[in-house]
Amino acid sequence: MKDKSVTYLDILAINSIASVNLEKIPLPPAQSLTAEQVERLWAAVEYLVG
């Protein structure tokens, strides 16, 4: 007996606008950085970049 199951990729080949509906997770509240924190971040980036 031939397997008649359809995979997600099969569905996309037939209907390219098909999608998976995922639960949206709320974003955390925005956080402001202090001038010192921004300075430390840039120092770390400069250190990593070279």
C-alpha positions in Angstrom: 0.0 0.0 0.0 1.4 3.4 -1.0 1.9 6.0 1.7 -0.5 8.9 1.1 0.6 11.2 3.8 1.3 14.8 2.7 4.2 16.7 4.2 4.4 20.4 4.8 6.9 20.7 1.9 4.3 19.0 -0.4 1.7 21.5 0.7 4.1 24.4 -0.1 4.8 22.9 -3.5 1.0 23.0 -4.1 0.2 26.2 -2.2 3.2 28.5 -1.6 1.2 30.8 0.6 0.4 28.1 3.1 1.9 28.8 6.5 2.2 27.6 10.0 0.3 29.6 12.6 2.6 30.0 15.6 1.7 31.5 18.9 3.2 35.0 19.2 5.2 35.6 22.3 4.9 39.2 23.7 8.0 41.3 23.5 9.6 42.3 26.8 9.2 46.0 27.8 11.8 48.3 26.2 14.8 49.1 28.3 16.9 52.2 28.1 20.6 52.0 28.4 22.6 54.4 30.4 25.5 56.4 28.7 28.0 54.2 30.6 26.3 51.0 29.4 26.4 52.2 25.7 30.0 53.1 26.1 30.8 49.7 27.5 28.9 48.0 24.6 30.9 50.0 22.0 34.2 49.2 23.8 33.3 45.5 23.6 32.4 45.7 19.9 35.6 47.5 19.1 37.5 44.8 21.1 35.9 42.0 19.2 36.2 43.6 15.8 39.8 44.3 16.3 
